[in-house]
Each structure stands twice: as C-alpha cells, then as structure tokens.
C-alpha cells in the first residue's frame, strides 16, 4: 500500500481527499455512507459571524455537466457552531476545517478568532470568493488589495493553519495568490465556483432567485486545472485543488498539476460515498504504477 498522508503547512492529513464546503454539511449528515475518520479532512459548511438566512428560492439549477447554486451562505452563525455543532465533531478523528466568510475584514477576523479557541479544529478555509452574496464574499477576492486586507486581519487573530479559497472570476489568479501568501496564508485552495446563469424560456426569465449563481461540477475542471498550474508557479505555499473532481483520475490530475490535497464537492450530491471511492482509487493507481508515496507525484507535470 502506498503512503497517502500529506501536509498542508502544519496540518497533517491522513490522505489527500477532503470535502468541499457547502457540499458535505457538517459531515454528520454523511455518517451512514462514509467513515468520517478515513477522510483526509472535512471542510464544514460556510460559517459567518452572525446567522444568515441565505437567498430566496429557487437557488439551485442543474446544467449540462454541472450545477448552479446561489444558496448564499445560509448558516446559524459561529456561536451556534461552537456551542452546538463542535461538541458533536470534536471526538471524530479527522481534520476538521471551518470555512469562514464575512462582510468585512473585521467580521472575518472576529469569526476566525472564535474558531481559533476550538482545540480540535486545526485549520480554517477563508472564503474570499463566494459569488452568491451581495456583501463581502467575492468582492474581497477579486483584487489583490481586498484579498490582502482580509488575510492580514485574520492572520492577526488566528494562529493555526490558514487556507485561503481563491476566486476564478478574476483576470489573473496568480496575482491574488501571491497577495494572500504575502499577507500570511499558509495555503490556498482553488477554485471556487465560476459565475453563471440559467434561463427558463417558458417563463422568459432567469431561473435563480438572484439571477446568477456559482457554477460547479465536471464542466469547470479544465479551468480549475489550468489555474492550479498557474498558481503553482506563482507561490511556494501548498495548494488544495478542487473543481469538478468526480473520480480518482480527476483527483490525480489535480495532484499532478501541483495540488498537495484535493476537495470533492458536487460529486457528493450524486454519490454520498464518492470520497472513499476516490481515496481508494488514488491508492490503487499508486500501487499499479509503483509509486510508493503520493507526494512523489505532486506537481510532476509542467
């Protein structure tokens, strides 16, 4: 059996397979399908300083080879997470990572600081790239100054592994990656969803309640792979790759492009046990090709 464990800064993962925020709930919802302790990490749904109701319905739409969503970070706030969800998670032996979002640098920093106090949460994923909210979210992730302002504010108050999730809805994602690295990010994850829309020709209007949403699924994988390759050449911190990963083959493509670990998102809606199949598939490929350690193929292609 090949060695599957990887490191994201100080964060040690049993294997490179994690779940993408917003597609796996708090993990507890998937216990009937997946042994959570066999995952490399679980990134729980987006968490904000204060409760959010999210956007009106409809807020999901199927597209060819993907889906659109404009859920809008619906959650009960960080205090609810700390008091009610964390106690249910803390004794499950995997890497728990909280996806943090906000409306201002101070919001992000305060939310991160409250999570910093949780002993069994060793990392956060800072979401500066959500396209489905009117305030904050992607607004911070589309400019170097905006991204840097949030990361610096959080870095002052958060002392564990800080992963920053980058937006593909930019001219040059490498510039944003360099900016967050300089501001103190320990790693970057990419990509978040692409902006898109869907049209109902019978009603002659757009399908989603706010008009646009984030496009995810297999259709965005080529874009995500290209951006992972770009960012790998721009920064020295680890990369977590995501965007359309449905199979072990997809995951291996991201790893070969430079991702130390990967996140599985939309595929969880199709097959709730897909993460384990991807982990096992990576292991089988490594064995079949005589590769003793998954780290040996990280960034092996140009």
PyMOL commands that set and color helices and strands:
alter all, ss='L'
color gray80, all
select helices_A, chain A and resi 28-30+36-38+78-89+105-116+137-140+144-157+173-183+218-232+248-257+267-270+274-288+294-297
alter helices_A, ss='H'
color red, helices_A
select strands_A, chain A and resi 6-8+11-13+17-19+41-47+60-63+66-69+95-100+123-127+161-165+187-190+194-197+199-200+205-206+212-216+238-241+261-264
alter strands_A, ss='S'
color yellow, strands_A
deselect
rebuild
show_as cartoon
